[in-house]
Amino acid sequence: MRLPLALALLLLACSTVAVAAQAPYYLWQGKHKTVCAQTSPGKSWIKVSRGFVKSDCSI
C-alpha cells in the first residue's frame, strides 16, 4: 500500500515541474540607456514596458 502512494506522490511532484512558466523580460530605462532584462539592472532603473517572452524584448 505504501509503494503505490509513494509512486503517486513522486509523479505528482514531477508533474508540477513540467508546468513552470518562463519568467518574462522587461524593457528597463536608465539615464542614458534602455536594456531588456528579466530583473532590474539596478535601483535607478525604471520598468517601461509590459512583459515580453523573447530575450530581445520583441513580440
SVG drawing of the C-alpha trace seen along z (x, -y; Angstrom):
<svg xmlns="http://www.w3.org/2000/svg" viewBox="-2 -60 26 62">
<polyline fill="none" stroke="black" stroke-width="0.4" points="0.0,0.0 2.8,-2.4 4.6,-1.8 1.7,-3.0 1.2,-6.0 4.9,-6.9 4.8,-6.5 1.7,-8.6 3.3,-11.4 6.5,-11.2 4.6,-11.5 2.6,-14.5 5.8,-16.2 7.4,-15.7 4.3,-16.9 4.4,-20.3 7.9,-20.9 6.7,-20.4 4.1,-23.3 6.5,-26.0 6.4,-29.2 9.3,-31.2 9.9,-34.5 9.0,-37.5 11.6,-40.0 11.0,-43.8 12.4,-47.0 14.3,-48.9 15.1,-52.7 18.3,-54.2 19.7,-57.7 21.3,-57.1 20.4,-53.5 17.4,-51.1 18.0,-47.4 15.9,-44.2 16.2,-42.0 14.2,-39.8 15.1,-41.7 16.1,-45.3 19.7,-46.1 20.0,-48.4 18.0,-50.6 17.9,-53.7 16.3,-51.8 12.6,-52.1 10.5,-49.4 8.9,-50.9 7.1,-48.1 4.9,-45.1 6.4,-41.6 7.9,-40.0 8.6,-36.4 11.7,-36.8 15.0,-38.0 15.4,-40.8 12.0,-42.3 10.3,-41.8 6.8,-40.5"/>
</svg>
